Amino acid sequence: MYPYLISKSVNEGTMSYLFVINSESNPLESYMVRIQYTQGNLRASCSCKGFAIRGNCKHVKLALRKISRY
Ligand SMILES: [Zn+2]
């Protein structure tokens, strides 16, 4: 599972990141992770089922870890 940064943009103080992460269980599947930073507020979402159910998932964690290196 490796997060690919698809886009990064800054718009009126909001940083937006878009990642695609391949599924661990099904190589044909991939998930979109969207992360937005506005004045220290973080909003993240993922297109996987786990996120829809729990509001959190490992893809978001991976993407956040990746961002902290930029
Ligand atoms: Zn996910």
N, CA, C, O and the ligand as a Tripos MOL2 file, in Angstrom:
@<TRIPOS>MOLECULE
protein
  281   279    71     0     0
PROTEIN
NO_CHARGES

@<TRIPOS>ATOM
      1 N           0.8390   -1.1950    0.0000 N.3       1 MET1
      2 CA          0.0000    0.0000    0.0000 C.3       1 MET1
      3 C           0.8680    1.2360    0.0000 C.2       1 MET1
      4 O           1.5440    1.5390    0.9830 O.2       1 MET1
      5 N           0.8420    1.9400   -1.1020 N.am      2 TYR2
      6 CA          1.6500    3.1480   -1.1960 C.3       2 TYR2
      7 C           0.7690    4.3020   -1.6500 C.2       2 TYR2
      8 O           0.0800    4.1940   -2.6640 O.2       2 TYR2
      9 N           0.7860    5.4100   -0.9040 N.am      3 PRO3
     10 CA         -0.0540    6.5350   -1.3090 C.3       3 PRO3
     11 C           0.5880    7.3400   -2.4470 C.2       3 PRO3
     12 O           1.7110    7.8250   -2.3140 O.2       3 PRO3
     13 N          -0.1230    7.4720   -3.5450 N.am      4 TYR4
     14 CA          0.3430    8.2940   -4.6510 C.3       4 TYR4
     15 C          -0.3100    9.6570   -4.5680 C.2       4 TYR4
     16 O          -1.5360    9.7700   -4.5620 O.2       4 TYR4
     17 N           0.4970   10.6720   -4.5060 N.am      5 LEU5
     18 CA         -0.0420   12.0310   -4.4710 C.3       5 LEU5
     19 C          -0.4930   12.4240   -5.8760 C.2       5 LEU5
     20 O           0.3260   12.5100   -6.7910 O.2       5 LEU5
     21 N          -1.7680   12.6570   -6.0430 N.am      6 ILE6
     22 CA         -2.3210   12.9940   -7.3450 C.3       6 ILE6
     23 C          -2.3370   14.5060   -7.5380 C.2       6 ILE6
     24 O          -1.9840   15.0130   -8.6030 O.2       6 ILE6
     25 N          -2.7480   15.2070   -6.5040 N.am      7 SER7
     26 CA         -2.7200   16.6540   -6.6350 C.3       7 SER7
     27 C          -2.5470   17.3280   -5.2910 C.2       7 SER7
     28 O          -2.9080   16.7860   -4.2470 O.2       7 SER7
     29 N          -1.9900   18.5140   -5.3440 N.am      8 LYS8
     30 CA         -1.7690   19.3150   -4.1530 C.3       8 LYS8
     31 C          -2.0800   20.7370   -4.5650 C.2       8 LYS8
     32 O          -1.5160   21.2330   -5.5400 O.2       8 LYS8
     33 N          -2.9580   21.3960   -3.8510 N.am      9 SER9
     34 CA         -3.2780   22.7610   -4.2450 C.3       9 SER9
     35 C          -3.5180   23.6430   -3.0380 C.2       9 SER9
     36 O          -3.8850   23.1640   -1.9650 O.2       9 SER9
     37 N          -3.3110   24.9190   -3.2220 N.am     10 VAL10
     38 CA         -3.5640   25.8950   -2.1690 C.3      10 VAL10
     39 C          -4.5930   26.8740   -2.7060 C.2      10 VAL10
     40 O          -4.4300   27.4400   -3.7870 O.2      10 VAL10
     41 N          -5.6390   27.0620   -1.9450 N.am     11 ASN11
     42 CA         -6.6880   27.9660   -2.3800 C.3      11 ASN11
     43 C          -7.2470   28.7180   -1.1780 C.2      11 ASN11
     44 O          -7.8910   28.1260   -0.3120 O.2      11 ASN11
     45 N          -7.0000   30.0120   -1.1300 N.am     12 GLU12
     46 CA         -7.4830   30.8630   -0.0480 C.3      12 GLU12
     47 C          -7.1960   30.2860    1.3380 C.2      12 GLU12
     48 O          -8.0800   30.2120    2.1920 O.2      12 GLU12
     49 N          -5.9550   29.8850    1.5400 N.am     13 GLY13
     50 CA         -5.5550   29.3980    2.8480 C.3      13 GLY13
     51 C          -5.8860   27.9400    3.1130 C.2      13 GLY13
     52 O          -5.5880   27.4210    4.1890 O.2      13 GLY13
     53 N          -6.4900   27.2840    2.1580 N.am     14 THR14
     54 CA         -6.7900   25.8600    2.3140 C.3      14 THR14
     55 C          -5.8450   25.0290    1.4630 C.2      14 THR14
     56 O          -5.7390   25.2100    0.2500 O.2      14 THR14
     57 N          -5.1590   24.1060    2.1400 N.am     15 MET15
     58 CA         -4.2900   23.1710    1.4350 C.3      15 MET15
     59 C          -5.1030   21.9250    1.1430 C.2      15 MET15
     60 O          -5.7150   21.3490    2.0430 O.2      15 MET15
     61 N          -5.1090   21.5110   -0.1130 N.am     16 SER16
     62 CA         -5.8410   20.3000   -0.4690 C.3      16 SER16
     63 C          -4.8880   19.2750   -1.0660 C.2      16 SER16
     64 O          -4.0620   19.5810   -1.9260 O.2      16 SER16
     65 N          -5.0300   18.0610   -0.5830 N.am     17 TYR17
     66 CA         -4.2330   16.9570   -1.1080 C.3      17 TYR17
     67 C          -5.1780   15.8630   -1.5690 C.2      17 TYR17
     68 O          -6.2140   15.6050   -0.9560 O.2      17 TYR17
     69 N          -4.7970   15.2350   -2.6560 N.am     18 LEU18
     70 CA         -5.5630   14.1010   -3.1400 C.3      18 LEU18
     71 C          -4.6120   12.9370   -3.3790 C.2      18 LEU18
     72 O          -3.6350   13.0440   -4.1200 O.2      18 LEU18
     73 N          -4.9260   11.8270   -2.7290 N.am     19 PHE19
     74 CA         -4.0940   10.6320   -2.8690 C.3      19 PHE19
     75 C          -4.8890    9.4750   -3.4430 C.2      19 PHE19
     76 O          -6.1020    9.3830   -3.2530 O.2      19 PHE19
     77 N          -4.1970    8.5980   -4.1420 N.am     20 VAL20
     78 CA         -4.7870    7.3200   -4.5170 C.3      20 VAL20
     79 C          -3.9490    6.2360   -3.8600 C.2      20 VAL20
     80 O          -2.7230    6.2290   -3.9690 O.2      20 VAL20
     81 N          -4.6230    5.3230   -3.1790 N.am     21 ILE21
     82 CA         -3.9320    4.2440   -2.4920 C.3      21 ILE21
     83 C          -4.5200    2.9180   -2.9530 C.2      21 ILE21
     84 O          -5.7330    2.7110   -2.9250 O.2      21 ILE21
     85 N          -3.6340    2.0270   -3.3770 N.am     22 ASN22
     86 CA         -4.1090    0.7220   -3.8260 C.3      22 ASN22
     87 C          -4.6130   -0.1060   -2.6650 C.2      22 ASN22
     88 O          -4.0890   -0.0320   -1.5530 O.2      22 ASN22
     89 N          -5.6270   -0.8880   -2.9370 N.am     23 SER23
     90 CA         -6.1740   -1.7690   -1.9190 C.3      23 SER23
     91 C          -5.1930   -2.8970   -1.6210 C.2      23 SER23
     92 O          -4.5030   -3.4020   -2.5070 O.2      23 SER23
     93 N          -5.1530   -3.2750   -0.3450 N.am     24 GLU24
     94 CA         -4.2710   -4.3670    0.0650 C.3      24 GLU24
     95 C          -4.8280   -5.7030   -0.4060 C.2      24 GLU24
     96 O          -4.0910   -6.5730   -0.8710 O.2      24 GLU24
     97 N          -6.1420   -5.8480   -0.2780 N.am     25 SER25
     98 CA         -6.7750   -7.1340   -0.5530 C.3      25 SER25
     99 C          -7.0660   -7.3530   -2.0300 C.2      25 SER25
    100 O          -7.0470   -8.4860   -2.5110 O.2      25 SER25
    101 N          -7.3340   -6.2700   -2.7470 N.am     26 ASN26
    102 CA         -7.6720   -6.4040   -4.1550 C.3      26 ASN26
    103 C          -6.8620   -5.3980   -4.9810 C.2      26 ASN26
    104 O          -7.1470   -4.2010   -4.9700 O.2      26 ASN26
    105 N          -5.8470   -5.9020   -5.6980 N.am     27 PRO27
    106 CA         -4.9540   -5.0080   -6.4400 C.3      27 PRO27
    107 C          -5.6680   -4.2060   -7.5280 C.2      27 PRO27
    108 O          -5.1530   -3.1910   -7.9980 O.2      27 PRO27
    109 N          -6.8420   -4.6630   -7.9210 N.am     28 LEU28
    110 CA         -7.5730   -3.9420   -8.9610 C.3      28 LEU28
    111 C          -8.3540   -2.7720   -8.3890 C.2      28 LEU28
    112 O          -8.8780   -1.9330   -9.1220 O.2      28 LEU28
    113 N          -8.4220   -2.7340   -7.0740 N.am     29 GLU29
    114 CA         -9.1880   -1.6750   -6.4310 C.3      29 GLU29
    115 C          -8.2490   -0.6230   -5.8540 C.2      29 GLU29
    116 O          -7.1380   -0.9290   -5.4220 O.2      29 GLU29
    117 N          -8.7110    0.6050   -5.8570 N.am     30 SER30
    118 CA         -7.9250    1.6490   -5.2050 C.3      30 SER30
    119 C          -8.8720    2.6490   -4.5540 C.2      30 SER30
    120 O         -10.0430    2.7550   -4.9180 O.2      30 SER30
    121 N          -8.3320    3.3730   -3.5870 N.am     31 TYR31
    122 CA         -9.1530    4.3080   -2.8240 C.3      31 TYR31
    123 C          -8.6300    5.7210   -2.9860 C.2      31 TYR31
    124 O          -7.4320    5.9520   -3.1460 O.2      31 TYR31
    125 N          -9.5490    6.6420   -2.9430 N.am     32 MET32
    126 CA         -9.1880    8.0480   -3.0190 C.3      32 MET32
    127 C          -9.2140    8.6300   -1.6240 C.2      32 MET32
    128 O         -10.2080    8.5040   -0.9090 O.2      32 MET32
    129 N          -8.1300    9.2640   -1.2380 N.am     33 VAL33
    130 CA         -8.0810    9.9420    0.0500 C.3      33 VAL33
    131 C          -7.9370   11.4370   -0.2080 C.2      33 VAL33
    132 O          -7.0510   11.8730   -0.9440 O.2      33 VAL33
    133 N          -8.8130   12.2020    0.4030 N.am     34 ARG34
    134 CA         -8.7920   13.6480    0.2340 C.3      34 ARG34
    135 C          -8.5040   14.2800    1.5910 C.2      34 ARG34
    136 O          -9.1450   13.9500    2.5890 O.2      34 ARG34
    137 N          -7.5450   15.1800    1.6180 N.am     35 ILE35
    138 CA         -7.1920   15.8310    2.8840 C.3      35 ILE35
    139 C          -7.1810   17.3380    2.6970 C.2      35 ILE35
    140 O          -6.6150   17.8490    1.7310 O.2      35 ILE35
    141 N          -7.7950   18.0270    3.6020 N.am     36 GLN36
    142 CA         -7.8280   19.4900    3.5480 C.3      36 GLN36
    143 C          -7.3980   20.0880    4.8810 C.2      36 GLN36
    144 O          -7.8470   19.6680    5.9470 O.2      36 GLN36
    145 N          -6.5330   21.0610    4.7940 N.am     37 TYR37
    146 CA         -6.0580   21.7980    5.9500 C.3      37 TYR37
    147 C          -6.5380   23.2330    5.8360 C.2      37 TYR37
    148 O          -6.2350   23.9090    4.8520 O.2      37 TYR37
    149 N          -7.2670   23.6990    6.8060 N.am     38 THR38
    150 CA         -7.6210   25.1190    6.8320 C.3      38 THR38
    151 C          -7.3230   25.6650    8.2110 C.2      38 THR38
    152 O          -7.9430   25.2630    9.1960 O.2      38 THR38
    153 N          -6.3790   26.5760    8.2790 N.am     39 GLN39
    154 CA         -6.0060   27.2170    9.5340 C.3      39 GLN39
    155 C          -5.9050   26.2250   10.6910 C.2      39 GLN39
    156 O          -6.5190   26.4140   11.7410 O.2      39 GLN39
    157 N          -5.1330   25.1810   10.4840 N.am     40 GLY40
    158 CA         -4.9120   24.1960   11.5320 C.3      40 GLY40
    159 C          -6.0040   23.1550   11.6740 C.2      40 GLY40
    160 O          -5.8590   22.1890   12.4230 O.2      40 GLY40
    161 N          -7.1020   23.3530   10.9510 N.am     41 ASN41
    162 CA         -8.1550   22.3450   10.9810 C.3      41 ASN41
    163 C          -7.9340   21.3210    9.8790 C.2      41 ASN41
    164 O          -7.6600   21.6590    8.7270 O.2      41 ASN41
    165 N          -8.0590   20.0810   10.2640 N.am     42 LEU42
    166 CA         -7.8250   18.9930    9.3330 C.3      42 LEU42
    167 C          -9.1290   18.2840    9.0030 C.2      42 LEU42
    168 O          -9.8980   17.9130    9.8900 O.2      42 LEU42
    169 N          -9.3570   18.1060    7.7270 N.am     43 ARG43
    170 CA        -10.4960   17.2940    7.3070 C.3      43 ARG43
    171 C          -9.9960   16.2430    6.3430 C.2      43 ARG43
    172 O          -9.3150   16.5480    5.3630 O.2      43 ARG43
    173 N         -10.3430   15.0000    6.6330 N.am     44 ALA44
    174 CA         -9.8830   13.9140    5.7750 C.3      44 ALA44
    175 C         -11.0410   13.0000    5.4350 C.2      44 ALA44
    176 O         -11.9510   12.7990    6.2390 O.2      44 ALA44
    177 N         -10.9980   12.4520    4.2440 N.am     45 SER45
    178 CA        -12.0080   11.4650    3.8850 C.3      45 SER45
    179 C         -11.4000   10.4510    2.9350 C.2      45 SER45
    180 O         -10.4260   10.7270    2.2340 O.2      45 SER45
    181 N         -11.9990    9.2700    2.9290 N.am     46 CYS46
    182 CA        -11.5100    8.1900    2.0870 C.3      46 CYS46
    183 C         -12.7150    7.5050    1.4600 C.2      46 CYS46
    184 O         -13.8100    7.5040    2.0220 O.2      46 CYS46
    185 N         -12.4960    6.9280    0.2940 N.am     47 SER47
    186 CA        -13.6110    6.3100   -0.4200 C.3      47 SER47
    187 C         -13.8290    4.8450   -0.0340 C.2      47 SER47
    188 O         -14.6890    4.1760   -0.6070 O.2      47 SER47
    189 N         -13.0520    4.3410    0.9380 N.am     48 CYS48
    190 CA        -13.2110    2.9160    1.2890 C.3      48 CYS48
    191 C         -14.3910    2.6970    2.2260 C.2      48 CYS48
    192 O         -14.9360    3.6350    2.8080 O.2      48 CYS48
    193 N         -14.7650    1.4300    2.3520 N.am     49 LYS49
    194 CA        -15.9020    1.0550    3.1870 C.3      49 LYS49
    195 C         -15.6350    1.3330    4.6620 C.2      49 LYS49
    196 O         -16.5240    1.7810    5.3870 O.2      49 LYS49
    197 N         -14.4090    1.0670    5.1000 N.am     50 GLY50
    198 CA        -14.0460    1.2690    6.4980 C.3      50 GLY50
    199 C         -14.2520    2.7050    6.9360 C.2      50 GLY50
    200 O         -14.7120    2.9740    8.0460 O.2      50 GLY50
    201 N         -13.9060    3.6240    6.0460 N.am     51 PHE51
    202 CA        -14.0840    5.0320    6.3990 C.3      51 PHE51
    203 C         -15.5660    5.3670    6.4960 C.2      51 PHE51
    204 O         -15.9860    6.1050    7.3880 O.2      51 PHE51
    205 N         -16.3480    4.8280    5.5840 N.am     52 ALA52
    206 CA        -17.7900    5.0880    5.5930 C.3      52 ALA52
    207 C         -18.4220    4.6010    6.8890 C.2      52 ALA52
    208 O         -19.3640    5.2130    7.3930 O.2      52 ALA52
    209 N         -17.9080    3.5030    7.4270 N.am     53 ILE53
    210 CA        -18.4730    2.9260    8.6510 C.3      53 ILE53
    211 C         -17.9120    3.5830    9.9100 C.2      53 ILE53
    212 O         -18.6620    3.9720   10.8060 O.2      53 ILE53
    213 N         -16.5710    3.7010    9.9690 N.am     54 ARG54
    214 CA        -15.9360    4.1720   11.2060 C.3      54 ARG54
    215 C         -15.5200    5.6350   11.1830 C.2      54 ARG54
    216 O         -15.2540    6.2240   12.2310 O.2      54 ARG54
    217 N         -15.4630    6.2250    9.9930 N.am     55 GLY55
    218 CA        -15.0120    7.6020    9.9030 C.3      55 GLY55
    219 C         -13.5060    7.7360   10.0300 C.2      55 GLY55
    220 O         -12.9820    8.8320   10.2300 O.2      55 GLY55
    221 N         -12.8180    6.6160    9.9120 N.am     56 ASN56
    222 CA        -11.3670    6.6130    9.9610 C.3      56 ASN56
    223 C         -10.8580    5.3370    9.2970 C.2      56 ASN56
    224 O         -11.5570    4.3240    9.2760 O.2      56 ASN56
    225 N          -9.6690    5.3820    8.7690 N.am     57 CYS57
    226 CA         -9.1200    4.1630    8.1630 C.3      57 CYS57
    227 C          -7.6180    4.2960    7.9960 C.2      57 CYS57
    228 O          -7.0440    5.3700    8.1760 O.2      57 CYS57
    229 N          -6.9950    3.1760    7.6480 N.am     58 LYS58
    230 CA         -5.5360    3.1580    7.5310 C.3      58 LYS58
    231 C          -5.0540    3.9680    6.3340 C.2      58 LYS58
    232 O          -3.9190    4.4430    6.3240 O.2      58 LYS58
    233 N          -5.9050    4.1300    5.3280 N.am     59 HIS59
    234 CA         -5.4980    4.9090    4.1520 C.3      59 HIS59
    235 C          -5.2810    6.3680    4.5130 C.2      59 HIS59
    236 O          -4.3240    7.0040    4.0700 O.2      59 HIS59
    237 N          -6.2070    6.8900    5.3410 N.am     60 VAL60
    238 CA         -6.0770    8.2750    5.7890 C.3      60 VAL60
    239 C          -4.7920    8.4250    6.6070 C.2      60 VAL60
    240 O          -4.0550    9.3980    6.4520 O.2      60 VAL60
    241 N          -4.5370    7.4410    7.4810 N.am     61 LYS61
    242 CA         -3.3200    7.4990    8.2970 C.3      61 LYS61
    243 C          -2.0750    7.4910    7.4240 C.2      61 LYS61
    244 O          -1.1360    8.2480    7.6700 O.2      61 LYS61
    245 N          -2.0650    6.6420    6.4100 N.am     62 LEU62
    246 CA         -0.9270    6.5740    5.4960 C.3      62 LEU62
    247 C          -0.7180    7.9000    4.7770 C.2      62 LEU62
    248 O           0.4050    8.3880    4.6520 O.2      62 LEU62
    249 N          -1.8160    8.4680    4.3110 N.am     63 ALA63
    250 CA         -1.7280    9.7270    3.5680 C.3      63 ALA63
    251 C          -1.2220   10.8450    4.4750 C.2      63 ALA63
    252 O          -0.4260   11.6810    4.0480 O.2      63 ALA63
    253 N          -1.6810   10.8600    5.7220 N.am     64 LEU64
    254 CA         -1.2430   11.8990    6.6600 C.3      64 LEU64
    255 C           0.2450   11.7660    6.9660 C.2      64 LEU64
    256 O           0.9650   12.7570    7.0860 O.2      64 LEU64
    257 N           0.6870   10.5130    7.0870 N.am     65 ARG65
    258 CA          2.0990   10.2800    7.3600 C.3      65 ARG65
    259 C           2.9360   10.7940    6.1790 C.2      65 ARG65
    260 O           4.0080   11.3710    6.3610 O.2      65 ARG65
    261 N           2.4240   10.5720    4.9860 N.am     66 LYS66
    262 CA          3.1040   11.0190    3.7730 C.3      66 LYS66
    263 C           3.1820   12.5540    3.7290 C.2      66 LYS66
    264 O           4.2180   13.1210    3.3820 O.2      66 LYS66
    265 N           2.0910   13.2030    4.0800 N.am     67 ILE67
    266 CA          2.0500   14.6670    4.0480 C.3      67 ILE67
    267 C           3.0660   15.2680    5.0140 C.2      67 ILE67
    268 O           3.6960   16.2820    4.7150 O.2      67 ILE67
    269 N           3.2180   14.6310    6.1770 N.am     68 SER68
    270 CA          4.1050   15.1900    7.1840 C.3      68 SER68
    271 C           5.5390   15.2320    6.6960 C.2      68 SER68
    272 O           6.3840   15.8750    7.3200 O.2      68 SER68
    273 N           5.8310   14.5570    5.5880 N.am     69 ARG69
    274 CA          7.1900   14.5840    5.0300 C.3      69 ARG69
    275 C           7.3800   15.6840    3.9990 C.2      69 ARG69
    276 O           8.5070   15.9570    3.5870 O.2      69 ARG69
    277 N           6.3080   16.3110    3.5830 N.am     70 TYR70
    278 CA          6.4620   17.3820    2.5860 C.3      70 TYR70
    279 C           6.8640   18.6910    3.2420 C.2      70 TYR70
    280 O           7.0380   19.6980    2.5560 O.2      70 TYR70
    281 ZN         -9.7270    4.1010    3.5130 Zn       71 ZN71
@<TRIPOS>BOND
     1     1     2 1
     2     2     3 1
     3     3     4 2
     4     3     5 am
     5     5     6 1
     6     6     7 1
     7     7     8 2
     8     7     9 am
     9     9    10 1
    10    10    11 1
    11    11    12 2
    12    11    13 am
    13    13    14 1
    14    14    15 1
    15    15    16 2
    16    15    17 am
    17    17    18 1
    18    18    19 1
    19    19    20 2
    20    19    21 am
    21    21    22 1
    22    22    23 1
    23    23    24 2
    24    23    25 am
    25    25    26 1
    26    26    27 1
    27    27    28 2
    28    27    29 am
    29    29    30 1
    30    30    31 1
    31    31    32 2
    32    31    33 am
    33    33    34 1
    34    34    35 1
    35    35    36 2
    36    35    37 am
    37    37    38 1
    38    38    39 1
    39    39    40 2
    40    39    41 am
    41    41    42 1
    42    42    43 1
    43    43    44 2
    44    43    45 am
    45    45    46 1
    46    46    47 1
    47    47    48 2
    48    47    49 am
    49    49    50 1
    50    50    51 1
    51    51    52 2
    52    51    53 am
    53    53    54 1
    54    54    55 1
    55    55    56 2
    56    55    57 am
    57    57    58 1
    58    58    59 1
    59    59    60 2
    60    59    61 am
    61    61    62 1
    62    62    63 1
    63    63    64 2
    64    63    65 am
    65    65    66 1
    66    66    67 1
    67    67    68 2
    68    67    69 am
    69    69    70 1
    70    70    71 1
    71    71    72 2
    72    71    73 am
    73    73    74 1
    74    74    75 1
    75    75    76 2
    76    75    77 am
    77    77    78 1
    78    78    79 1
    79    79    80 2
    80    79    81 am
    81    81    82 1
    82    82    83 1
    83    83    84 2
    84    83    85 am
    85    85    86 1
    86    86    87 1
    87    87    88 2
    88    87    89 am
    89    89    90 1
    90    90    91 1
    91    91    92 2
    92    91    93 am
    93    93    94 1
    94    94    95 1
    95    95    96 2
    96    95    97 am
    97    97    98 1
    98    98    99 1
    99    99   100 2
   100    99   101 am
   101   101   102 1
   102   102   103 1
   103   103   104 2
   104   103   105 am
   105   105   106 1
   106   106   107 1
   107   107   108 2
   108   107   109 am
   109   109   110 1
   110   110   111 1
   111   111   112 2
   112   111   113 am
   113   113   114 1
   114   114   115 1
   115   115   116 2
   116   115   117 am
   117   117   118 1
   118   118   119 1
   119   119   120 2
   120   119   121 am
   121   121   122 1
   122   122   123 1
   123   123   124 2
   124   123   125 am
   125   125   126 1
   126   126   127 1
   127   127   128 2
   128   127   129 am
   129   129   130 1
   130   130   131 1
   131   131   132 2
   132   131   133 am
   133   133   134 1
   134   134   135 1
   135   135   136 2
   136   135   137 am
   137   137   138 1
   138   138   139 1
   139   139   140 2
   140   139   141 am
   141   141   142 1
   142   142   143 1
   143   143   144 2
   144   143   145 am
   145   145   146 1
   146   146   147 1
   147   147   148 2
   148   147   149 am
   149   149   150 1
   150   150   151 1
   151   151   152 2
   152   151   153 am
   153   153   154 1
   154   154   155 1
   155   155   156 2
   156   155   157 am
   157   157   158 1
   158   158   159 1
   159   159   160 2
   160   159   161 am
   161   161   162 1
   162   162   163 1
   163   163   164 2
   164   163   165 am
   165   165   166 1
   166   166   167 1
   167   167   168 2
   168   167   169 am
   169   169   170 1
   170   170   171 1
   171   171   172 2
   172   171   173 am
   173   173   174 1
   174   174   175 1
   175   175   176 2
   176   175   177 am
   177   177   178 1
   178   178   179 1
   179   179   180 2
   180   179   181 am
   181   181   182 1
   182   182   183 1
   183   183   184 2
   184   183   185 am
   185   185   186 1
   186   186   187 1
   187   187   188 2
   188   187   189 am
   189   189   190 1
   190   190   191 1
   191   191   192 2
   192   191   193 am
   193   193   194 1
   194   194   195 1
   195   195   196 2
   196   195   197 am
   197   197   198 1
   198   198   199 1
   199   199   200 2
   200   199   201 am
   201   201   202 1
   202   202   203 1
   203   203   204 2
   204   203   205 am
   205   205   206 1
   206   206   207 1
   207   207   208 2
   208   207   209 am
   209   209   210 1
   210   210   211 1
   211   211   212 2
   212   211   213 am
   213   213   214 1
   214   214   215 1
   215   215   216 2
   216   215   217 am
   217   217   218 1
   218   218   219 1
   219   219   220 2
   220   219   221 am
   221   221   222 1
   222   222   223 1
   223   223   224 2
   224   223   225 am
   225   225   226 1
   226   226   227 1
   227   227   228 2
   228   227   229 am
   229   229   230 1
   230   230   231 1
   231   231   232 2
   232   231   233 am
   233   233   234 1
   234   234   235 1
   235   235   236 2
   236   235   237 am
   237   237   238 1
   238   238   239 1
   239   239   240 2
   240   239   241 am
   241   241   242 1
   242   242   243 1
   243   243   244 2
   244   243   245 am
   245   245   246 1
   246   246   247 1
   247   247   248 2
   248   247   249 am
   249   249   250 1
   250   250   251 1
   251   251   252 2
   252   251   253 am
   253   253   254 1
   254   254   255 1
   255   255   256 2
   256   255   257 am
   257   257   258 1
   258   258   259 1
   259   259   260 2
   260   259   261 am
   261   261   262 1
   262   262   263 1
   263   263   264 2
   264   263   265 am
   265   265   266 1
   266   266   267 1
   267   267   268 2
   268   267   269 am
   269   269   270 1
   270   270   271 1
   271   271   272 2
   272   271   273 am
   273   273   274 1
   274   274   275 1
   275   275   276 2
   276   275   277 am
   277   277   278 1
   278   278   279 1
   279   279   280 2
@<TRIPOS>SUBSTRUCTURE
     1 MET1         2 RESIDUE 1 A MET
     2 TYR2         6 RESIDUE 1 A TYR
     3 PRO3        10 RESIDUE 1 A PRO
     4 TYR4        14 RESIDUE 1 A TYR
     5 LEU5        18 RESIDUE 1 A LEU
     6 ILE6        22 RESIDUE 1 A ILE
     7 SER7        26 RESIDUE 1 A SER
     8 LYS8        30 RESIDUE 1 A LYS
     9 SER9        34 RESIDUE 1 A SER
    10 VAL10       38 RESIDUE 1 A VAL
    11 ASN11       42 RESIDUE 1 A ASN
    12 GLU12       46 RESIDUE 1 A GLU
    13 GLY13       50 RESIDUE 1 A GLY
    14 THR14       54 RESIDUE 1 A THR
    15 MET15       58 RESIDUE 1 A MET
    16 SER16       62 RESIDUE 1 A SER
    17 TYR17       66 RESIDUE 1 A TYR
    18 LEU18       70 RESIDUE 1 A LEU
    19 PHE19       74 RESIDUE 1 A PHE
    20 VAL20       78 RESIDUE 1 A VAL
    21 ILE21       82 RESIDUE 1 A ILE
    22 ASN22       86 RESIDUE 1 A ASN
    23 SER23       90 RESIDUE 1 A SER
    24 GLU24       94 RESIDUE 1 A GLU
    25 SER25       98 RESIDUE 1 A SER
    26 ASN26      102 RESIDUE 1 A ASN
    27 PRO27      106 RESIDUE 1 A PRO
    28 LEU28      110 RESIDUE 1 A LEU
    29 GLU29      114 RESIDUE 1 A GLU
    30 SER30      118 RESIDUE 1 A SER
    31 TYR31      122 RESIDUE 1 A TYR
    32 MET32      126 RESIDUE 1 A MET
    33 VAL33      130 RESIDUE 1 A VAL
    34 ARG34      134 RESIDUE 1 A ARG
    35 ILE35      138 RESIDUE 1 A ILE
    36 GLN36      142 RESIDUE 1 A GLN
    37 TYR37      146 RESIDUE 1 A TYR
    38 THR38      150 RESIDUE 1 A THR
    39 GLN39      154 RESIDUE 1 A GLN
    40 GLY40      158 RESIDUE 1 A GLY
    41 ASN41      162 RESIDUE 1 A ASN
    42 LEU42      166 RESIDUE 1 A LEU
    43 ARG43      170 RESIDUE 1 A ARG
    44 ALA44      174 RESIDUE 1 A ALA
    45 SER45      178 RESIDUE 1 A SER
    46 CYS46      182 RESIDUE 1 A CYS
    47 SER47      186 RESIDUE 1 A SER
    48 CYS48      190 RESIDUE 1 A CYS
    49 LYS49      194 RESIDUE 1 A LYS
    50 GLY50      198 RESIDUE 1 A GLY
    51 PHE51      202 RESIDUE 1 A PHE
    52 ALA52      206 RESIDUE 1 A ALA
    53 ILE53      210 RESIDUE 1 A ILE
    54 ARG54      214 RESIDUE 1 A ARG
    55 GLY55      218 RESIDUE 1 A GLY
    56 ASN56      222 RESIDUE 1 A ASN
    57 CYS57      226 RESIDUE 1 A CYS
    58 LYS58      230 RESIDUE 1 A LYS
    59 HIS59      234 RESIDUE 1 A HIS
    60 VAL60      238 RESIDUE 1 A VAL
    61 LYS61      242 RESIDUE 1 A LYS
    62 LEU62      246 RESIDUE 1 A LEU
    63 ALA63      250 RESIDUE 1 A ALA
    64 LEU64      254 RESIDUE 1 A LEU
    65 ARG65      258 RESIDUE 1 A ARG
    66 LYS66      262 RESIDUE 1 A LYS
    67 ILE67      266 RESIDUE 1 A ILE
    68 SER68      270 RESIDUE 1 A SER
    69 ARG69      274 RESIDUE 1 A ARG
    70 TYR70      278 RESIDUE 1 A TYR
    71 ZN71       281 GROUP 0 **** ****
